[in-house]
């Protein structure tokens, strides 16, 4: 996942580094997924304390006040909900952002904002929200994906609606995601080798064009030579254990990211000065 992120986005260290803690574990509320049969109804916390406990029957019912499944936004039952997850993520991001944060705190605030927005994006993509919206707009022949005889009356308004529900994510989906057409399955040594060589080329090009901006990095050119040598040796390095590979190539990623960050920061300052 770390290498896929580098190949996709061009950065691999500091806030872009994929760690076990940042990657986390699968929890349904983070994606507005239906928790039914989560971990085959066992207590998944015995495998990893970050996982959630057994599903309570009340979570799977429809909230008559909203027409949503309880696990989505009904916080009165004591179970985990996506609405609580989104709110906690945003409040923590705001808290970190207001503390005159260091870069580490600022990066964490942005990550928290990203995870909240991801959960919000999953509402239309993981549910029948689009179908229900079309029905609301008058497209009566749209199938609501919950059966046509499942309508409920919303308390307080008397409105008749189909419930909004989401699907489950189980072992079959996990296997398909990892072993199917997912980009993770397409990573090869050649892809990483090409990406590192391209990173070295771009960094060298930036150094040549903006050498005056990088005088406080006296070892940059020497380190870039090391980057090129390391990239050339990647094909043999991948026979080593994953931990050693990560340890050996991390300095390459780190220097490259530092150089690009310095260059882009300096460029932004020049552009800001010109605009002013």
C-alpha positions in Angstrom: 0.0 0.0 0.0 2.9 2.3 0.8 4.5 1.7 -2.6 1.2 2.1 -4.4 0.7 5.5 -2.7 4.2 6.6 -3.9 3.6 5.4 -7.5 0.2 7.1 -7.5 1.0 10.4 -5.8 4.7 10.9 -6.1 5.4 11.3 -2.3 6.2 8.5 0.2 7.4 10.1 3.5 6.2 12.2 6.4 2.5 12.7 5.9 2.4 10.4 2.9 4.0 7.4 4.6 1.6 4.5 5.1 2.1 3.0 8.5 0.2 0.2 10.2 -1.4 2.8 12.6 -2.4 5.1 9.8 -3.7 2.3 7.6 -5.9 1.1 10.5 -8.3 -1.8 10.4 -11.7 -2.3 8.7 -14.6 -0.9 10.7 -18.0 -0.7 9.0 -18.9 2.8 10.4 -15.9 4.3 8.6 -17.6 3.5 5.3 -21.3 3.6 6.3 -21.3 -0.2 5.7 -23.9 -2.6 7.1 -22.2 -4.4 10.1 -24.4 -7.5 9.7 -22.3 -10.7 10.3 -19.2 -8.6 11.0 -16.3 -11.1 11.8 -18.8 -13.9 11.5 -20.5 -12.6 14.6 -17.5 -13.2 16.8 -15.8 -10.6 19.0 -13.2 -9.3 16.5 -11.4 -7.4 19.3 -9.8 -10.7 20.3 -7.9 -10.5 17.0 -7.1 -6.8 17.2 -8.3 -4.3 19.8 -8.9 -1.7 17.1 -11.7 -3.9 15.6 -15.3 -3.6 16.9 -17.3 -5.9 19.1 -20.2 -8.1 18.1 -23.2 -6.6 16.3 -26.2 -5.7 18.4 -29.6 -6.6 16.8 -30.9 -3.0 17.3 -28.1 -1.7 15.0 -29.7 -3.3 12.0 -33.2 -1.9 12.5 -34.6 1.2 10.7 -34.9 4.4 12.7 -38.5 5.5 12.3 -37.5 9.1 12.8 -35.3 9.3 9.8 -35.8 6.2 7.6 -32.1 5.4 8.0 -30.7 2.2 9.4 -29.7 2.7 13.0 -26.0 2.1 12.4 -25.9 5.1 10.2 -27.1 7.9 12.4 -29.1 6.8 15.4 -26.8 7.6 18.4 -29.3 6.8 21.1 -28.7 3.0 21.2 -25.1 3.0 22.4 -23.7 1.4 19.3 -21.1 2.9 16.9 -22.5 5.1 14.1 -21.1 6.7 11.0 -22.6 10.1 12.0 -20.6 10.0 15.3 -17.5 8.9 13.4 -17.8 11.8 11.0 -18.5 14.3 13.8 -15.6 13.1 16.0 -13.2 13.2 13.1 -14.2 16.8 12.1 -14.1 18.1 15.7 -10.6 16.6 16.3 -9.4 18.1 13.0 -10.7 21.5 14.0 -9.1 21.1 17.5 -5.7 20.4 16.0 -6.0 23.1 13.4 -6.7 25.8 16.1 -3.7 25.0 18.2 -1.1 26.8 16.0 -0.1 23.3 15.0 3.3 22.0 14.1 3.5 20.2 10.7 2.8 16.9 12.4 -0.4 18.2 13.9 -1.4 19.9 10.7 -0.9 16.7 8.7 -3.0 14.8 11.2 -5.8 17.4 11.0 -5.8 17.1 7.2 -5.9 13.3 7.5 -8.8 13.4 9.9 -10.6 15.8 7.5 -10.0 13.3 4.7 -11.4 10.4 6.6 -14.5 12.3 7.5 -15.0 13.3 3.8 -14.4 9.8 2.7 -17.2 8.5 4.9 -19.5 11.2 3.6 -18.7 10.2 0.0 -19.6 6.6 0.9 -23.2 7.6 1.6 -24.2 7.8 -2.0 -21.7 5.2 -3.2 -22.5 2.5 -0.7 -26.3 3.0 -0.3 -29.5 3.3 -2.2 -29.4 7.1 -1.8 -29.3 7.8 -5.5 -32.3 5.6 -6.2 -34.3 7.2 -3.4 -33.4 10.6 -4.6 -34.6 9.8 -8.1 -37.8 8.5 -6.7 -38.2 11.7 -4.7 -37.8 13.6 -8.0 -40.7 11.7 -9.5 -39.0 8.8 -11.3 -41.5 6.2 -10.0 -40.1 3.3 -11.9 -36.8 3.3 -10.1 -36.2 0.2 -7.9 -35.4 1.3 -4.3 -33.2 -1.7 -3.7 -35.1 -2.6 -0.5 -38.2 -4.2 -2.0 -41.3 -2.3 -3.0 -43.3 -3.3 0.1 -40.8 -2.0 2.7 -42.0 1.6 3.0 -42.3 3.1 6.5 -44.0 6.2 7.9 -41.6 8.8 9.3 -42.5 9.8 12.8 -43.6 13.4 13.1 -44.1 14.0 9.4 -46.3 11.1 8.4 -44.3 10.8 5.2 -44.1 7.4 3.6 -40.6 6.5 2.4 -38.4 3.5 1.6 -35.6 3.1 4.1 -32.0 4.1 3.3 -29.7 1.1 3.7 -26.2 0.2 2.8 -24.5 -3.1 1.9 -22.0 -5.3 3.7 -18.3 -5.7 3.2 -17.2 -9.3 3.9 -14.4 -11.7 3.2 -15.5 -12.2 -0.4 -15.3 -8.5 -1.1 -11.9 -8.4 0.6 -10.5 -11.2 -1.5 -11.8 -9.5 -4.7 -10.4 -6.2 -3.7 -6.9 -7.6 -3.0 -6.7 -10.3 -5.7 -9.0 -9.0 -8.4 -8.6 -6.0 -10.6 -7.4 -3.8 -7.7 -4.3 -1.7 -8.5 -2.4 -3.3 -5.6 -2.3 -6.5 -7.6 -0.7 -4.7 -10.5 2.4 -3.4 -8.6 5.6 -4.9 -10.0 9.2 -4.4 -9.4 9.4 -2.7 -12.8 6.7 -0.2 -11.8 8.6 0.8 -8.7 11.9 0.8 -10.4 10.5 3.1 -13.1 8.9 5.4 -10.5 12.1 5.8 -8.6 14.1 6.5 -11.7 11.5 9.1 -12.7 11.7 10.6 -9.2 15.5 10.9 -9.5 15.2 12.5 -12.9 12.7 15.0 -11.8 14.7 15.8 -8.6 17.9 16.3 -10.6 16.1 18.5 -13.1 14.7 20.7 -10.3 18.1 21.0 -8.7 19.6 22.2 -12.0 16.9 24.8 -12.6 16.7 26.0 -9.0 20.2 25.4 -7.6 20.3 28.8 -5.8 17.2 27.8 -3.8 18.8 24.6 -2.6 22.2 25.8 -1.4 21.2 24.9 2.2 21.1 21.3 1.1 24.8 20.8 0.4 24.7 17.0 0.2 21.7 16.9 -2.2 23.7 16.1 -5.4 25.7 13.4 -3.6 22.5 11.9 -2.3 20.9 12.0 -5.7 23.7 9.9 -7.0 22.9 7.4 -4.2 19.3 7.5 -5.3 20.2 6.6 -8.8 22.4 3.7 -7.6 19.8 2.4 -5.3 17.1 2.5 -8.0 19.4 0.5 -10.3 19.8 -2.2 -7.7 16.1 -2.5 -6.9 15.6 -5.7 -8.9 17.9 -7.6 -6.7 16.8 -5.9 -3.5 13.2 -7.3 -3.7 14.4 -10.8 -2.8 15.0 -9.4 0.8 12.4 -9.3 3.6 9.8 -6.5 3.3 11.0 -4.8 6.5 14.6 -4.6 5.2 13.4 -3.3 1.8 11.4 -0.6 3.5 14.4 0.4 5.6 16.8 0.5 2.7 14.6 2.5 0.3 13.1 4.9 2.8 16.1 7.3 2.7 15.7 7.5 -1.1 12.1 8.5 -0.7 12.8 10.9 2.1 15.5 12.9 0.2 13.4 13.1 -2.9 10.4 14.3 -1.0 12.4 16.9 0.9 13.9 18.3 -2.3 10.4 18.6 -4.0 9.0 20.2 -0.9 11.7 22.8 -0.7 11.3 23.6 -4.4 7.5 23.9 -4.3 7.5 25.9 -1.1 10.1 28.3 -2.6 8.1 28.5 -5.8 4.9 29.3 -3.9 6.7 32.2 -2.1 7.9 33.6 -5.3 4.4 33.5 -6.9 2.9 35.0 -3.8 5.4 37.8 -3.9 4.7 38.5 -7.5 0.9 38.5 -6.9 1.3 40.9 -4.0 
